[in-house]
Amino acid sequence: MGNIRIDHAQGALRAEGLAFVRHVYHAAFGTTPEDEPDHLFVARRGAKIVGTMGINFWPEHGLPRLARIYRFDWTRAPRPVDAETFVEFVRFTGRESRLSEALIYASTGFALRHGKTCGWCEHTDKALRIIMQMGLEFHLVEAELRPHTVDRGDRAYYERNTDVRLYMIDLARIVDVLHDRVQSYIT
């Protein structure tokens, strides 16, 4: 399989990574994402991009994407929601467990180095089963998708995947679980 290189994409690599995201999302879900993550991590084998993971920090004004498209009681969330320490994970692409582990590990480590301790993401039930097999803990947020707030380019994803749910995660726990495993196959 070969080692995986994970880069925090900038410049031309970022543009290539975003094109990869759009291609994968269009092929898999019939969507064309309109938004771009604040930070994009690109997984490569040699020069070929094989996966991505995006993260967004809380914007200075307004709410992050997932807070805009889901309705939930913030006071009942599994973890406190704090703009200073929160990150959201978006635009994941990749079909291999090792690739997923490497992208999750790299993007989570980056977030921790920037003072983030908690995050959220959305997954289908199938993706959650894979995540749980990795030994990761994702805590369900009782939330309701507000379809009218979803960008036009993403609507087909939610129409095709009616089991998408919102989850919260402890970033330090992710790094603890994955650290030793990913060292042997990331460069």
Order of alpha helices (4+ residues) and beta strands (2+ residues): beta-alpha-beta-beta-alpha-beta-beta-alpha-beta-alpha-beta-beta-alpha-beta-alpha
